Amino acid sequence: MTKADIVAEIAGETGVERNDVAKTVESFMSAIKTSLSKGENVYLRGFGSFIVKERAEKTGRNISKNTTIIIPAHNIPSFKPAKTFVEEVKNNVKVN
């Protein structure tokens, strides 16, 4: 499912114009990005949490030059689904 699919589905269910729904979805995603870039986690009860995870410094290898490089510590965005969300997906998704 793409962002356009989400916008179309919400517009169909609510009767709100697609342009308004698209602006709302964009604003929602922008708010999450802004919060995470400030180091603030976003909690959506019953859905999940968008959190900032710290990655520790580690040693990596450049195999083409056969050298060792240090990858500095950094933060990455992550999503942790709520238990109810996980259970719903477990019980409803059929694997071929």
C-alpha positions in Angstrom: 0.0 0.0 0.0 1.3 3.4 -0.9 0.7 6.9 0.5 -1.7 7.5 -2.5 -3.6 4.3 -1.6 -3.9 5.4 2.0 -5.2 8.9 0.9 -7.7 7.3 -1.5 -9.0 4.9 1.2 -9.4 7.6 3.8 -11.1 9.9 1.3 -13.5 7.1 0.4 -14.4 6.2 4.0 -14.8 9.8 5.2 -16.1 11.6 2.2 -13.4 14.3 2.7 -11.7 15.6 -0.5 -8.5 13.8 -1.5 -6.4 17.0 -1.4 -7.5 17.7 2.1 -6.7 14.1 3.2 -3.3 14.3 1.4 -2.5 17.5 3.3 -3.5 15.9 6.6 -1.4 12.8 6.0 1.6 14.9 5.0 1.2 17.1 8.1 0.9 13.9 10.3 4.1 12.5 8.8 5.9 15.9 9.1 4.9 16.1 12.8 6.4 12.7 13.5 9.6 13.5 11.6 10.0 16.8 13.5 9.4 15.2 16.9 11.9 12.4 16.2 14.5 14.8 14.9 14.2 16.7 18.2 14.8 13.4 20.1 11.1 13.1 21.2 9.3 9.8 20.8 5.8 9.6 19.4 3.3 7.3 21.1 0.0 6.3 19.4 -2.0 4.1 21.8 -3.3 0.9 20.1 -1.0 1.5 17.1 2.6 1.8 18.2 5.5 4.0 19.0 7.9 5.9 16.8 11.1 6.0 18.8 14.7 7.2 18.4 17.2 4.4 18.9 20.8 5.0 19.6 23.3 2.9 17.7 26.7 2.4 19.4 30.0 3.1 17.7 31.2 0.0 15.9 34.0 -1.2 13.6 33.3 -1.9 10.0 35.3 -3.1 7.1 35.9 -1.7 3.6 36.5 -4.9 1.8 37.5 -3.3 -1.5 40.4 -1.5 0.2 40.9 -4.1 2.9 40.7 -1.5 5.7 38.9 -1.1 9.0 36.7 1.9 9.5 35.0 3.3 12.6 31.3 3.9 12.3 30.4 6.6 14.8 27.5 6.3 17.2 24.3 7.7 15.7 20.5 7.8 16.2 18.0 6.2 13.9 14.2 6.3 13.8 12.4 3.1 14.7 8.8 1.8 15.0 7.6 -0.5 17.7 4.0 -1.8 17.1 1.6 -2.0 20.0 0.7 -5.5 21.3 -2.9 -5.3 20.1 -1.6 -4.3 16.6 0.8 -7.3 16.6 -1.9 -9.7 17.7 -4.3 -8.4 15.0 -1.7 -8.9 12.3 -0.7 -12.3 13.6 -4.3 -13.5 13.6 -5.4 -12.1 10.3 -2.5 -12.3 7.8 -2.4 -15.5 5.7 0.9 -16.6 4.4 1.0 -18.4 1.0 
